[in-house]
Structures are given as structure tokens and as C-alpha cells.
Amino acid sequence: MRSFKEFQLDEACELLREPKNTLVIFHVRPDADAIGSAFALKLVLEAMGSKTLCTCESEIPSRLAFLTEKHQRSARFDNIDRSFEFERVVTVDTASPSQLGTLYPYFEGKIDLMIDHHSNCTKYADNYIRADYAASGEIIFEITTRLQEMGALGEIPRDAYDLIYAALSSDTGCFKYSNVSSHTHLCAAELIKAGIDAAEINHRLFDCKSEKMLAAEAVGFQNIHFYNNRKIAAVLFPYELKEKLELEDEHLETLVDIARAVDGVKIAMSVRQSTAYRSFRISLRSSCAFDVSVVAKHFGGGGHTKAAACTIEADSIEFATRLVVDEIMRYWGKF
């Protein structure tokens, strides 16, 4: 297996400061950390003279479009300008090749820099990784600040502050998760000092849900299954339900929070079937010392100690759930 260079901060900044046509790629089914980090980097690179496009296998969820609508019409790879001749490729918040989806075979060997904060990531390019940071947005803030100190960047684009704050807030659950550090708060404080409207950003991220998302949560609440004396809870959402309610994948993003909210539950999961094909997306959350990234990695996924995800192929949604529960039980008591 090829070994990749692990950059220090200044080395990553030196790579980024040179004006080049740049493609910034982020993971499939993107969240606000991936989107905010990628688009903040886009604005910073453009401020230094680099033409930049952001892209992903998936389209940006409509509830997060407020972050990007001023900066790029679409990020879906099929929709971006195919005449754009990129000279540099950077991935952001993408912990493994599988998270690039169908884009990885196309960009394999062409990625110049991997920026990530996941502790159990699979390195697939020269990289700058800060597993001690709560969000990739925290890394982008660090890089942006350092570029300015180096004299490579003048005034930081105003919208970059909003995007970085959204990234931080999203991946920390509005700063309530255990991944939050004093450094995270200091970054947020600097962004607020710069004039962002933190209340509005948090309102859009956490308080605004479409009727279809609420409908999915209501049905999801009726489809909770418990295991291990109710310490493990799983919301099962088969394709038939998704089709019946005319839902999109983005409407199912908060199902794991339904399981997580049940008193006494230590490990929460959602099992979602996006298509009629027997493929199931598993989202895992831990509210104890249990490291769910170990379970996700067993199935080819990854993530953080407290939040991880993977995709499983199985004959039924029940069997997919059982596979994950059995893997959790294999490690139960070891953390």
C-alpha cells in the first residue's frame, strides 16, 4: 500500500497558497461540516487568485442550500462545468475513499491534499489531519488564519466566516457534543467577533425542518426497535415507507436522533433503505464510552467515537440491523 505524506500546517498552507484551478471535493450525503468547510475553502482560495469549484457525488440537501446558493448553482458532479480544467484537487471532511462514492475511481491518484478530522480515517492522499479537532471547519479556520498570517491572504471573505461557523456548530450539535474543546469555543468566539449571526445560523441548522422531515420522524418513532435491555435503539426505515411518503434521502437524516432521544439508550442507530436495492445506510450515535467508529469501520465505513456511519448490503432491513447489533454486542463492555 502506498504511503502518503502527512503535512504540517505550514506545508498544507504552502500547497494551497499558489493560484491554481482547484476542485474541492466533499463526501456523499453531505452535512453542514462538509459543505461549510468546502465552500469556505473555495472562498479563501478564490480570494488568493485560484478559480475554484466545489463538488460531490450528491446534491446539497435543500435544508442546507442557504449556505451555498450565493456561491455555486449546484455542487453535484454531473452538474458542474465539465470544461473546468482543474490543476489541484483537495478533499475536505472525507474520511475514506468510499465516502467519495462514484467519484473516487475518477480521482484516485489525482488528489493533492486530504483535509480531515476523523480519528479512524483511511488515508488515500497526502494529508493534513487533525483528529483532535471537533470539525473540519475548525481546520479550515486554522488554515485560513495561518494563510493570513503568512501574508498569502488579505481580508478573509465575509461569507467564509458564516460557512466555518455552520461547520463547527453542525458537527458539535450546536456545541453540546463531547468532541467540543476549548479550541472549538475559541474558534467560535473569533467568528462571532467577526460579526456572524450565530443565532440565525443555528436556527437554520437545528430548528427548521420541512413537513416531510417531520413526517419521517413521526413514522420513525413508530418503528423503533430495542436491544440489550433497551440500551440499544434502532429506527428502521425501509424503502416501502420512503416510497409511500414520497420522501427523499435528506428527509431521513434526523431519524437517528429519534432513537438517541429515548431515555436510557446508550447506542442509537438508524437503518435507512434509499432504493429498492438491498442496500442499507447505517447511522450510529453513542452517548457512552462505546466507540461506534469501530463498528462502522468493520462494515467499510467510519467516523468518530460518538458518531459514525456505514453502508451494508443484506437480504432485509431486519437482517442488516441484526448484523450491526451483533457487532455492537461483540464489543460491548470493552469500552
Secondary structure in CASP SS format (residue, H / E / C, confidence):
PFRMAT SS
TARGET T0000
AUTHOR 0000-0000-0000
METHOD secondary structure of the structure
MODEL  1
M C 1.00
R C 1.00
S C 1.00
F C 1.00
K C 1.00
E E 1.00
F C 1.00
Q C 1.00
L H 1.00
D H 1.00
E H 1.00
A H 1.00
C H 1.00
E H 1.00
L H 1.00
L H 1.00
R H 1.00
E C 1.00
P C 1.00
K C 1.00
N C 1.00
T E 1.00
L E 1.00
V E 1.00
I E 1.00
F E 1.00
H C 1.00
V C 1.00
R C 1.00
P C 1.00
D C 1.00
A H 1.00
D H 1.00
A H 1.00
I H 1.00
G H 1.00
S H 1.00
A H 1.00
F H 1.00
A H 1.00
L H 1.00
K H 1.00
L H 1.00
V H 1.00
L H 1.00
E H 1.00
A H 1.00
M C 1.00
G C 1.00
S C 1.00
K C 1.00
T E 1.00
L E 1.00
C E 1.00
T E 1.00
C E 1.00
E C 1.00
S C 1.00
E C 1.00
I C 1.00
P C 1.00
S H 1.00
R H 1.00
L H 1.00
A H 1.00
F H 1.00
L H 1.00
T C 1.00
E C 1.00
K C 1.00
H C 1.00
Q C 1.00
R C 1.00
S C 1.00
A C 1.00
R E 1.00
F H 1.00
D H 1.00
N H 1.00
I C 1.00
D C 1.00
R C 1.00
S C 1.00
F C 1.00
E C 1.00
F C 1.00
E C 1.00
R E 1.00
V E 1.00
V E 1.00
T E 1.00
V E 1.00
D C 1.00
T C 1.00
A C 1.00
S C 1.00
P H 1.00
S H 1.00
Q H 1.00
L H 1.00
G H 1.00
T H 1.00
L H 1.00
Y H 1.00
P H 1.00
Y H 1.00
F H 1.00
E C 1.00
G C 1.00
K C 1.00
I C 1.00
D C 1.00
L E 1.00
M E 1.00
I E 1.00
D E 1.00
H C 1.00
H C 1.00
S C 1.00
N C 1.00
C C 1.00
T C 1.00
K C 1.00
Y C 1.00
A C 1.00
D C 1.00
N E 1.00
Y E 1.00
I E 1.00
R C 1.00
A C 1.00
D C 1.00
Y C 1.00
A C 1.00
A C 1.00
S H 1.00
G H 1.00
E H 1.00
I H 1.00
I H 1.00
F H 1.00
E H 1.00
I H 1.00
T H 1.00
T H 1.00
R H 1.00
L H 1.00
Q H 1.00
E H 1.00
M C 1.00
G C 1.00
A C 1.00
L C 1.00
G C 1.00
E C 1.00
I C 1.00
P C 1.00
R H 1.00
D H 1.00
A H 1.00
Y H 1.00
D H 1.00
L H 1.00
I H 1.00
Y H 1.00
A H 1.00
A H 1.00
L H 1.00
S H 1.00
S H 1.00
D H 1.00
T C 1.00
G C 1.00
C C 1.00
F C 1.00
K C 1.00
Y C 1.00
S C 1.00
N C 1.00
V C 1.00
S C 1.00
S H 1.00
H H 1.00
T H 1.00
H H 1.00
L H 1.00
C H 1.00
A H 1.00
A H 1.00
E H 1.00
L H 1.00
I H 1.00
K H 1.00
A C 1.00
G C 1.00
I C 1.00
D C 1.00
A H 1.00
A H 1.00
E H 1.00
I H 1.00
N H 1.00
H H 1.00
R H 1.00
L H 1.00
F H 1.00
D H 1.00
C C 1.00
K C 1.00
S C 1.00
E H 1.00
K H 1.00
M H 1.00
L H 1.00
A H 1.00
A H 1.00
E H 1.00
A H 1.00
V H 1.00
G H 1.00
F H 1.00
Q C 1.00
N C 1.00
I E 1.00
H E 1.00
F E 1.00
Y E 1.00
N C 1.00
N C 1.00
R C 1.00
K C 1.00
I E 1.00
A E 1.00
A E 1.00
V E 1.00
L E 1.00
F E 1.00
P C 1.00
Y H 1.00
E H 1.00
L H 1.00
K H 1.00
E H 1.00
K H 1.00
L C 1.00
E C 1.00
L C 1.00
E C 1.00
D H 1.00
E H 1.00
H H 1.00
L H 1.00
E C 1.00
T C 1.00
L H 1.00
V H 1.00
D H 1.00
I H 1.00
A H 1.00
R H 1.00
A C 1.00
V C 1.00
D C 1.00
G C 1.00
V C 1.00
K C 1.00
I E 1.00
A E 1.00
M E 1.00
S E 1.00
V E 1.00
R E 1.00
Q C 1.00
S C 1.00
T C 1.00
A C 1.00
Y C 1.00
R C 1.00
S E 1.00
F E 1.00
R E 1.00
I E 1.00
S E 1.00
L E 1.00
R E 1.00
S E 1.00
S C 1.00
C C 1.00
A C 1.00
F C 1.00
D C 1.00
V H 1.00
S H 1.00
V H 1.00
V H 1.00
A H 1.00
K H 1.00
H H 1.00
F C 1.00
G C 1.00
G C 1.00
G E 1.00
G E 1.00
H C 1.00
T C 1.00
K C 1.00
A E 1.00
A E 1.00
A E 1.00
C E 1.00
T E 1.00
I E 1.00
E E 1.00
A C 1.00
D C 1.00
S C 1.00
I H 1.00
E H 1.00
F H 1.00
A H 1.00
T H 1.00
R H 1.00
L H 1.00
V H 1.00
V H 1.00
D H 1.00
E H 1.00
I H 1.00
M H 1.00
R H 1.00
Y H 1.00
W C 1.00
G C 1.00
K C 1.00
F C 1.00
END
